[in-house]
Amino acid sequence: MKYSKQPLDYTEILDLLESRGLVIHDMAKAIECLKVVSYFRLDNYFHPMESDKVHHIFKPGSTFENAMNLYSFDCGLRELIFTAIQAVEIALRSKMIHHISLQYGAFWFTDESLFRDSIIQHKCMEQIKQELKRTREEFIIEHSAKYTEPDVPPVWKTLEVTSFGTLSKLFCNFADNKIKKRIAREFNLPQHLVLESWIKSAVVLRNYLAHHSRVWNRKFPIKPQMTTPLRGKWVTPPIGNYDKLYSQLCYLQYLLDVIRPYNDFTLRLKKLLGEHSNVDICAMGFPTNWECEPLWM
């Protein structure tokens, strides 16, 4: 089937939405919105209001303003989550540099014998070298100007410019489970497999944030491990759909409680939900009475 649709002006887009049953209270404001947020970015926030997903017919009472409110909520949610993931990434980076380097030296990440899968390790090294070439960090430039061997800086410099995805692969592929368990315990986790699961989930979530994709009602391809009993304040399993955002928020809050004991993640989350009370939190996997769980109190 050949694609034949032609581009539409702002007013034509809004006329089309109105013809499908969407109420637009302020046409001028809606046009200004489309000038800074493209229609297909907003399209994800129209879907929950559609009664007919094939012909895109809206339920009675659906408004453009509701979609914008949902978009605004999702923006605030992404900002909140990004700050949390950033703290987790930096903490993991620091602990890997410290514990693994003391045991295996300054260039352990280059030694394929320390990893379970040499192919993954080789791909990580290729990625690391590309990242080292791209970076404009002064400490990398100064190191490269001064030293010629080895061909990469020591781990305490290199990992500071390594992506979260590569960092995750290095940790999960590392063969010494004793050291990984030591790192996991510093996150108040009983064993490294839980930390590996959470890190993999956080990397996927971080990638959605990097592309400004919606997160509020998304189903995530990797489910974090949630059923292992934990020492800190946690939630009572089962919590429902582990592929929804609520599970992601749970492990981020747990890790933040270790990294930053006086963090305001819960306070900001509840404030955001209060400001957008029309948002269906069930679409994010929130269970009934979630606020009564020890993690969120």
C-alpha positions, 0 to 999 in steps of 0.5 A, spaced: 500 500 500 502 506 497 503 512 503 498 518 500 497 522 506 499 529 505 502 534 510 497 538 514 497 545 517 496 546 524 489 549 523 487 543 518 490 538 524 485 541 529 480 541 524 481 533 523 481 532 530 475 536 531 471 532 526 473 525 530 470 528 536 475 532 540 473 538 543 478 544 543 476 550 547 482 554 545 484 554 538 489 559 538 492 556 544 492 549 541 496 552 535 501 555 539 502 548 542 503 544 535 508 549 534 513 547 539 510 540 540 509 536 533 502 532 532 505 525 532 509 526 539 502 528 542 498 523 538 501 518 544 496 522 549 490 522 544 490 514 544 487 513 551 481 518 549 479 514 543 473 509 543 475 507 536 483 506 535 482 504 528 478 510 526 481 514 531 474 517 534 474 520 541 470 518 547 465 524 548 468 529 552 475 528 550 479 535 550 485 537 547 487 540 554 486 533 557 492 531 552 496 537 553 495 536 561 497 528 560 503 531 556 505 536 561 505 530 566 509 525 562 514 531 561 515 532 569 515 524 570 521 524 565 525 529 569 524 526 576 526 519 573 532 522 569 535 525 576 534 519 579 537 514 574 543 519 574 544 518 581 544 511 580 549 511 574 554 515 578 554 511 584 554 504 580 560 507 576 564 509 583 563 503 586 565 499 580 571 503 579 573 502 587 572 495 588 574 492 581 580 496 581 583 494 587 582 487 586 584 487 578 588 493 577 587 500 573 586 496 566 581 490 568 576 492 563 581 491 557 582 484 560 577 479 556 579 473 561 575 477 567 569 477 563 564 471 562 563 472 554 569 475 550 565 477 545 561 482 549 567 484 552 570 486 545 564 490 543 564 494 550 571 495 548 570 498 541 564 502 544 569 505 549 574 507 544 569 510 540 566 514 546 574 516 548 574 519 541 568 523 541 569 526 548 572 533 550 573 532 557 580 535 559 582 529 563 582 525 557 585 529 552 591 531 557 592 523 558 592 522 551 597 527 550 601 525 555 601 517 555 601 512 549 601 506 553 596 503 554 592 505 548 586 507 553 586 511 560 585 507 566 579 505 569 578 511 573 578 516 567 575 511 562 569 509 566 567 517 567 566 518 559 563 511 558 555 510 557 550 507 562 549 502 557 556 500 556 557 500 564 551 496 565 554 490 560 561 491 563 558 489 570 553 484 568 558 480 564 564 481 569 566 474 572 567 475 579 561 474 582 564 476 589 566 483 587 559 484 584 555 481 590 560 486 595 557 492 590 550 489 591 551 489 598 553 497 598 546 498 595 543 494 600 541 488 596 542 481 598 546 479 591 548 481 585 543 478 580 537 483 583 542 489 582 544 486 575 536 486 573 535 493 576 541 496 572 538 493 565 531 495 566 534 502 568 538 503 562 532 501 557 528 506 561 534 511 561 534 510 553 526 512 553 528 518 557 534 520 552 529 520 546 524 524 550 519 518 549 513 517 553 513 513 559 507 514 563 503 508 560 509 504 557 510 497 557 517 496 558 521 490 555 525 488 561 522 486 567 526 488 574 526 483 579 521 485 584 520 478 588 526 478 592 526 480 600 530 486 601 533 489 607 530 496 606 523 499 606 520 495 600 513 493 597 509 487 598 509 482 592 506 481 587 505 488 585 501 486 579 504 488 572 512 488 572 512 491 565 509 497 567 512 504 570 511 503 577 516 497 578 521 502 575 519 507 580 520 502 586 527 500 585 529 507 583 526 509 590 530 503 593 536 505 590 536 512 592 534 511 599 541 508 599 545 513 595 541 519 598 538 517 604 534 524 605 532 524 597 525 528 595 523 523 590 517 520 593 515 527 595 516 530 588 512 524 585 506 525 590 506 532 588 506 531 581 501 526 581 497 531 585 498 536 580 495 532 575 489 528 579 486 526 572 492 521 570 490 514 570 495 511 575 493 504 574 496 505 566 502 505 570 501 499 574 500 503 581 496 498 585 491 500 590 493 503 596 500 504 594 502 510 598 501 505 604 507 501 602 513 502 607 517 504 601 513 510 600 511 512 607 
